[in-house]
Amino acid sequence: VSLSKLGVSVTSENAKLLVKYLSDVENLNDDDIPLQRSTSKLGWIGADFIPYDTDILFDGDLQFKQLYESIRQQGDYSEWLSHVKELRKRNRMEIKFFLAASFASVLVGLLGALPFIVDLWGETEGGKSVAMMLAASIWANPADSLYIGDFKTTDVQLEVRSDLLNHLPLMLDDSSKVSARIRDNFEGVVYDLCSGKGKSRSNRELGIRKENRWRNAILTNGERPLNSYVTQGGAINRILEVECAEKVFVDPQYTANFLKRNYAGKEFIKVIKELGIDKIHEMQSELQKEIYRHDAMQKQSIALSVVLTADRIATDYIFKDEEYIDLEDAKKMLASQAEVSEHERCYKYLLDKINMNRQRFDSLANIEQWGIINDGYAVMYVQAMKDLCESGGYSYKAFMNWAYKNSILQTDGKNQTKLKKIAGKTVRCVWLLLDEFKDKDGFESLDVAQEELPFK
């Protein structure tokens, strides 16, 4: 009956007869009907790339017909190339990195990497939406609501859209418009998108439905950094943040209108096929060594190396302008392990809370007390510590285990707590070191190489 949407005169009354007729046609002409390969996904299917290689037909969901039809080459490619090269000459990281991230999307699966998010954030009128259109113009029509999506949707719709795009970039405009359903589970959505796999679901027969899968880059923008919506280190580790300063484009209106008339299409795919996966692997490995930082998170380093690989290929074979992304600037995007570690952030959160509420450690203050300050330690009631961790969205048990291993707690040897007499009563408390770089007398420890000292 669903064929009626395509103009076939079928109703619930004659549907069975049509099924029988089609079955008879197939059986009577079995040797004469050619086999036609089809797919409901875009991107790499073996050595072919859909929709540019036409040997495989697209038979995806009709709701994405507009999205599928937007992915093509339009206008004058040489004019598009010339305009983008002029934009790249401005040496703005926002332009270069978003372009490279869009190119990088089709390399993620080839290089065996996991999906990652590149987020462009900054004040309004900075040029974020035009930068998104520029990145989209590599593959498709960047006009509103054709290829570029937004956050006003559900996590299921994002999953289905990602499955369709497969290796092409998922682009979501303006994170401030995020729907309530996504906002309540933002970290879960980030994990799901960057896992490259949808949730397992059963069908009517209680069997397992086909899982949605993808390997691409996710490009987002908004006025706030995307990692400000998440707290867990695993989610932060999957996001590369690019700050958008003022006036990225000299004439953003002209660029937006130009890109709606001229977009590139398949040139980058031709280059990838000519280079071969072995050479691209070699480039990515070399770049990963160049950006290596012992304190940086591995997932971010891999994602950055994929983006830089795409930038090098596009610069050498598409633009031919030597306008590479600066490696030192790129390294600054990598978050340190301390920044990503949930326990490090919990510790800093607790120190801030303690410093902001010193009156709660003064027995003379007429206010709920958290404990006392003693020899460089905040000696806190266990329940006060639990309440603080909960208010910040952190696990008390996990933090205490980490703090114990890292010698941030003073204990009695058997427990993670220690007895202390407060207001005439002996109670078991958490002894939290107030500053990990200072001893109980307030002296700071310096990690300085011996040869750097002015004396010995």
C-alpha positions in Angstrom: 0.0 0.0 0.0 2.9 2.3 0.6 3.5 2.3 -3.2 0.5 4.6 -3.5 2.9 7.4 -2.3 4.8 6.9 -5.5 1.7 7.2 -7.7 0.9 3.5 -8.0 -2.9 2.9 -8.0 -2.9 0.5 -5.2 -5.4 0.4 -2.3 -6.0 -2.0 0.6 -8.6 -3.7 -1.6 -6.4 -4.6 -4.5 -3.0 -4.8 -2.7 -3.0 -8.6 -2.5 -3.8 -8.9 -6.2 -0.9 -6.5 -7.0 1.5 -8.6 -4.9 0.4 -11.8 -6.7 0.9 -10.0 -10.1 4.4 -8.8 -9.3 5.3 -12.2 -8.0 4.2 -13.8 -11.3 6.1 -11.3 -13.3 9.3 -12.0 -11.4 8.9 -15.8 -11.7 8.0 -15.7 -15.4 10.9 -13.4 -16.2 13.5 -14.6 -13.8 16.3 -15.0 -16.4 15.5 -11.6 -18.1 15.4 -9.3 -15.1 19.0 -7.9 -14.4 20.4 -7.8 -10.9 20.6 -4.3 -9.6 22.6 -3.5 -6.4 21.0 -1.0 -4.1 21.7 0.6 -0.7 19.9 2.7 1.8 23.2 4.3 3.0 25.5 7.0 1.5 29.3 7.0 1.5 31.7 4.1 0.9 30.1 0.8 -0.3 33.3 -1.2 -1.0 35.3 0.8 -3.5 32.2 2.8 -4.6 31.1 6.1 -3.1 27.3 6.8 -3.0 25.8 8.9 -4.6 28.7 9.7 -7.0 29.2 6.2 -8.3 26.0 5.3 -10.1 26.4 1.5 -10.4 24.6 1.2 -7.0 21.1 2.6 -6.7 19.9 4.5 -3.6 16.7 3.1 -2.1 16.6 4.9 1.2 13.6 6.2 3.1 11.5 8.7 1.3 11.7 11.1 4.3 15.3 11.7 3.3 14.7 12.2 -0.4 15.4 15.9 -0.1 18.7 15.3 1.7 19.8 12.7 -0.8 19.0 14.9 -3.8 21.0 17.8 -2.2 24.2 15.8 -2.4 25.6 16.7 -5.9 27.7 19.1 -7.8 26.1 22.4 -8.8 27.2 25.6 -10.6 30.8 26.3 -11.6 33.4 24.2 -9.7 36.3 26.5 -10.7 34.4 29.5 -9.3 33.7 27.6 -6.1 37.4 26.6 -5.9 38.5 30.2 -6.5 36.2 31.7 -3.9 37.2 29.1 -1.2 40.9 29.7 -1.9 40.3 33.4 -1.3 38.7 32.7 2.0 41.5 30.4 3.0 44.0 33.2 2.4 42.6 35.0 5.4 44.4 32.5 7.5 41.4 32.0 9.9 41.4 28.8 11.8 37.6 28.7 11.8 37.5 28.4 8.0 40.4 26.0 7.6 39.5 23.7 10.4 35.8 23.4 9.6 36.7 22.7 5.9 39.2 20.1 6.9 36.7 18.4 9.4 34.2 18.2 6.6 36.8 16.6 4.2 37.9 14.3 7.1 34.5 12.7 7.5 35.0 10.4 4.5 38.4 9.3 6.0 37.1 8.2 9.4 36.0 4.8 8.3 38.9 4.2 6.0 41.4 5.0 8.8 39.6 2.9 11.3 38.9 5.8 13.6 35.8 6.5 15.7 33.3 9.3 14.9 34.1 12.6 16.6 32.6 16.1 17.0 34.1 19.4 15.8 32.3 22.3 17.4 32.6 25.9 16.3 31.4 28.2 19.1 31.3 32.0 19.7 29.2 35.1 19.9 26.4 35.7 17.5 27.1 37.4 14.1 30.6 35.9 14.1 30.1 33.8 11.0 29.4 30.3 12.5 26.4 29.5 10.2 28.3 30.7 7.1 31.3 28.5 8.1 28.8 25.6 8.4 27.5 26.3 4.9 31.1 26.5 3.6 31.8 23.1 5.1 28.6 21.6 3.7 29.3 23.0 0.2 32.1 20.4 -0.2 29.4 17.8 -0.6 26.0 19.2 -1.0 23.6 22.2 -1.4 24.2 24.2 1.9 20.8 26.0 1.6 18.7 25.9 4.8 17.1 22.6 5.7 18.4 20.7 2.7 21.7 19.1 4.0 22.3 20.9 7.2 20.2 19.8 10.1 19.7 21.2 13.6 19.2 20.1 17.2 15.4 20.5 17.2 15.0 16.8 16.8 15.1 13.5 18.8 18.0 11.2 19.5 16.3 8.5 17.3 16.1 10.9 14.4 19.8 11.8 14.8 20.6 8.1 14.8 18.6 7.4 11.6 20.1 10.5 9.9 23.6 9.4 10.9 23.0 5.9 9.5 21.9 7.4 6.2 24.9 9.7 5.9 27.2 6.9 6.9 30.5 8.5 6.0 29.4 11.9 5.0 29.5 14.6 7.8 26.5 15.1 10.0 26.0 18.8 10.4 23.8 20.3 13.1 23.3 24.1 13.3 22.9 26.1 16.6 23.2 24.0 19.7 21.1 26.5 21.6 18.0 25.2 19.8 18.5 21.7 21.3 15.2 20.0 22.1 14.3 19.1 25.6 14.6 15.4 25.0 18.2 15.8 23.9 19.1 18.4 26.5 18.1 16.0 29.3 20.5 13.4 28.0 23.1 15.4 26.1 26.0 13.3 27.3 24.2 10.1 26.2 23.6 11.6 22.7 27.3 12.6 22.4 28.4 9.1 23.4 25.9 7.5 20.9 26.9 9.7 18.0 30.6 9.1 18.6 30.2 5.4 19.1 29.2 5.0 15.5 26.4 2.6 16.5 22.8 3.0 17.3 20.8 1.3 20.0 19.7 -2.4 19.6 16.0 -2.7 19.2 13.6 -5.6 18.7 11.1 -6.0 15.9 7.5 -7.2 16.1 8.7 -10.9 16.0 10.9 -10.1 19.1 14.0 -10.5 16.9 16.8 -7.9 16.7 16.4 -5.2 14.1 19.3 -4.1 11.9 21.5 -1.8 13.9 22.2 1.7 12.6 26.0 2.2 12.0 28.1 5.1 10.8 31.7 6.4 10.6 31.8 10.1 10.1 32.6 13.5 11.6 29.9 15.5 13.3 30.1 19.3 12.8 28.2 21.5 15.2 28.1 25.2 16.1 26.6 27.4 18.8 27.1 30.4 21.1 28.4 28.1 23.9 31.0 25.4 23.7 29.4 22.0 23.3 31.5 20.6 26.1 29.8 23.1 28.5 26.7 20.9 28.1 28.6 17.8 29.3 30.5 16.9 32.4 31.9 13.4 31.9 35.4 13.1 30.6 34.5 10.5 28.1 32.1 12.9 26.3 34.6 15.8 26.4 37.3 13.6 25.0 35.2 13.2 21.8 34.8 16.9 21.1 37.3 19.2 19.3 36.4 22.8 20.1 37.2 25.8 17.8 36.5 29.3 19.1 34.9 31.6 16.5 36.1 35.2 16.8 34.5 38.2 15.1 34.2 38.8 11.4 35.4 35.5 10.0 34.1 36.5 6.6 34.5 40.0 5.0 31.1 39.7 3.3 29.2 36.8 4.9 26.0 37.5 2.9 27.8 37.3 -0.4 29.5 34.0 0.6 26.2 32.5 1.7 24.4 33.4 -1.5 27.4 32.3 -3.6 27.6 28.8 -1.9 23.9 28.2 -2.6 24.6 28.5 -6.3 28.0 26.8 -6.4 29.0 23.7 -4.5 31.7 21.1 -5.1 30.6 17.5 -5.1 32.9 14.6 -5.8 36.4 16.1 -6.5 37.8 15.0 -3.1 36.6 11.4 -3.5 38.5 11.2 -6.8 41.7 12.3 -5.0 41.1 9.7 -2.3 40.7 6.9 -4.8 43.9 7.9 -6.6 46.0 8.2 -3.5 44.9 4.8 -2.0 44.3 3.9 1.6 47.9 2.8 2.3 49.3 6.3 1.5 46.6 8.0 3.5 47.3 5.7 6.5 51.0 6.6 6.3 50.2 10.4 6.3 47.9 10.1 9.3 50.5 8.1 11.3 53.1 10.7 10.6 50.8 13.5 11.6 49.8 11.7 14.8 53.4 11.5 15.8 53.9 15.2 15.1 51.0 16.3 17.3 51.8 13.8 20.1 51.5 15.1 23.6 52.1 12.8 26.6 49.4 14.5 28.6 46.8 14.7 25.8 43.8 12.3 25.4 44.3 9.6 22.8 40.8 9.8 21.2 41.2 13.6 20.7 44.7 13.1 19.2 43.5 10.5 16.7 40.6 12.7 15.7 42.9 15.7 15.2 45.3 13.6 13.2 42.4 12.6 10.8 41.4 16.3 10.4 45.0 17.3 9.7 45.4 14.4 7.2 42.3 15.7 5.3 43.7 19.2 5.4 47.0 18.2 4.0 45.3 16.2 1.1 42.9 19.0 0.3 45.6 21.6 0.4 48.0 19.6 -1.8 45.5 18.1 -4.3 42.4 20.4 -4.3 43.4 23.9 -3.4 47.1 23.7 -4.1 47.7 26.9 -2.1 50.0 25.7 0.8 47.5 27.2 3.3 47.9 24.3 5.8 46.5 24.4 9.3 49.3 25.4 11.7 50.3 22.4 13.7 51.1 24.4 16.9 47.7 26.0 16.8 46.0 22.7 16.3 47.8 21.1 19.3 46.2 23.8 21.5 42.8 22.2 20.8 43.8 19.0 22.6 42.6 18.8 26.2 45.0 17.5 28.8 44.2 14.4 30.8 43.7 16.6 33.9 41.1 18.7 32.0 39.2 15.7 30.8 39.5 13.6 34.0 36.2 13.7 35.9 38.0 13.2 39.2 40.4 16.1 38.6 37.5 18.3 37.8 35.7 17.1 40.9 38.7 17.9 43.0 38.9 21.5 41.6 35.1 21.8 42.1 35.4 20.8 45.8 38.3 23.2 46.4 36.3 26.1 44.8 33.3 25.2 47.0 35.4 25.1 50.1 37.1 28.4 49.4 33.7 30.0 48.6 32.2 28.8 51.8 34.9 29.3 54.4 32.3 30.4 57.0 31.0 26.8 57.0 34.3 25.8 58.6 34.1 28.5 61.4 32.4 27.1 64.5 31.4 30.6 65.6 29.3 31.2 62.4 25.6 30.7 62.8 25.3 28.5 59.7 25.3 24.8 58.8 28.9 23.5 59.3 30.8 21.3 56.9 33.8 20.7 59.2 37.0 22.5 60.1 40.3 23.6 58.4 43.3 21.9 59.9 47.0 22.0 58.8 46.3 22.4 55.1 43.4 20.0 55.1 39.6 20.5 54.9 38.4 18.1 57.5 34.8 17.5 56.4 31.8 15.5 57.7 31.3 12.5 55.4 27.7 13.6 54.6 28.8 17.1 53.7 31.4 15.6 51.2 28.7 13.3 49.7 26.3 16.3 49.3 28.9 18.4 47.6 29.8 15.6 45.2 26.2 15.1 44.4 25.5 18.8 43.8 28.3 18.9 41.3 27.1 15.7 39.5 30.1 13.6 40.6 30.3 10.2 42.2 31.5 10.3 45.8 32.7 6.8 45.8 34.7 7.1 42.6 36.2 10.4 43.7 37.3 9.0 47.1 38.9 6.0 45.4 40.8 8.3 43.1 41.8 10.8 45.8 43.1 7.9 48.0 45.3 6.5 45.3 46.6 10.0 44.5 47.5 10.8 48.2 45.0 13.7 48.3 43.4 12.2 51.5 44.9 11.8 54.9 43.6 8.5 56.4 44.1 6.2 59.3 45.5 3.5 57.1 42.4 1.3 57.2 39.7 3.6 55.8 39.6 6.5 53.4 38.5 8.7 56.4 40.1 9.6 59.7 38.8 10.5 63.2 38.8 14.1 64.3 37.4 15.8 67.4 35.1 18.7 66.3 33.0 20.7 68.8 33.9 18.3 71.5 32.8 15.2 69.6 35.0 12.7 67.9 33.6 11.9 64.4 34.9 10.2 61.3 35.7 12.8 58.6 37.2 13.1 55.1 40.6 14.8 55.3 40.9 16.6 51.9 44.2 18.2 50.9 43.5 21.9 50.1 46.2 22.3 47.6 48.1 19.3 46.0 51.1 21.5 45.3 51.6 22.7 48.9 52.6 20.8 52.1 50.9 21.4 55.4 53.2 24.3 56.1 52.1 26.1 52.9 55.3 25.6 50.9 54.9 24.8 47.2 56.8 21.9 45.6 58.5 22.8 42.3 59.1 20.3 39.5 62.2 21.9 38.0 65.0 20.1 36.1 68.3 20.1 37.9 70.1 21.8 35.0 67.6 24.7 35.0 68.5 25.7 38.6 70.8 28.8 39.0 72.7 27.0 41.8 73.1 23.5 43.2 
